Amino acid sequence: MAMAAQEIENMIRRAIPDAEVEITDLAGDGDHYAARVVSETFRGMSRVKQHQTVYAALGGRMGGVLHALQLTTAVPN
């Protein structure tokens, strides 16, 4: 079962309202995505904590409905 890119983006934005989110379907199969998430919320967080925050926003779908997510996080310039 695949997950739509828009659904991923919506979930991240609900959890991190100020986030700029870009989702790319890497394989065209709805299972392998890349996400770039930029948010002031990440300021002062380690990269690991930033990624954990995004994964938490996805509500446990990683490894299930969402097979793979190449994740890049950053704070705004």
C-alpha positions as CSV (number, residue, x, y, z in Angstrom):
1,M,0.0,0.0,0.0
2,A,1.6,3.3,-1.1
3,M,1.3,6.7,0.6
4,A,0.7,9.8,-1.4
5,A,3.3,12.6,-1.3
6,Q,0.6,15.2,-0.4
7,E,-0.4,13.1,2.6
8,I,3.2,13.0,3.8
9,E,3.5,16.8,3.4
10,N,0.2,17.4,5.1
11,M,1.2,15.3,8.1
12,I,4.5,17.1,8.5
13,R,2.9,20.5,8.2
14,R,0.2,19.6,10.8
15,A,2.9,18.7,13.3
16,I,5.4,21.5,12.3
17,P,3.2,24.4,11.2
18,D,6.0,26.7,10.1
19,A,7.8,24.0,8.0
20,E,8.7,24.4,4.4
21,V,8.2,20.9,3.0
22,E,9.4,19.5,-0.4
23,I,8.5,15.9,-1.2
24,T,10.0,14.0,-4.2
25,D,8.9,10.5,-5.2
26,L,12.2,8.9,-5.9
27,A,11.0,5.7,-7.7
28,G,7.6,6.7,-9.0
29,D,6.0,4.0,-6.9
30,G,4.7,5.9,-3.9
31,D,6.9,4.0,-1.5
32,H,10.3,5.7,-1.9
33,Y,10.4,9.4,-1.1
34,A,12.9,12.2,-0.4
35,A,11.7,15.0,1.9
36,R,13.4,18.3,2.7
37,V,11.9,20.0,5.7
38,V,13.1,23.5,6.8
39,S,11.7,24.8,10.1
40,E,12.7,27.3,12.8
41,T,11.4,24.6,15.2
42,F,14.7,22.8,14.5
43,R,16.9,25.6,15.7
44,G,19.1,24.2,18.5
45,M,18.1,20.6,17.9
46,S,20.7,18.0,16.9
47,R,20.2,16.5,13.4
48,V,19.0,13.3,15.1
49,K,16.3,15.1,17.1
50,Q,15.2,17.0,13.9
51,H,14.7,13.7,12.1
52,Q,12.9,12.2,15.1
53,T,10.6,15.2,15.1
54,V,9.7,14.5,11.4
55,Y,9.3,10.8,12.0
56,A,7.0,11.5,14.9
57,A,4.9,13.7,12.6
58,L,4.4,10.7,10.4
59,G,2.7,8.8,13.2
60,G,4.5,5.4,12.9
61,R,4.0,5.0,9.2
62,M,7.7,4.6,8.5
63,G,8.5,1.1,7.6
64,G,4.9,0.3,7.0
65,V,2.7,2.3,4.6
66,L,5.8,4.5,4.0
67,H,8.6,2.2,3.0
68,A,11.5,4.6,2.6
69,L,12.1,8.3,3.3
70,Q,15.4,10.0,2.5
71,L,15.2,12.9,4.9
72,T,17.0,16.3,4.9
73,T,16.3,18.8,7.6
74,A,17.5,22.4,8.1
75,V,16.8,25.7,9.9
76,P,16.0,28.7,7.7
77,N,18.9,31.0,6.7
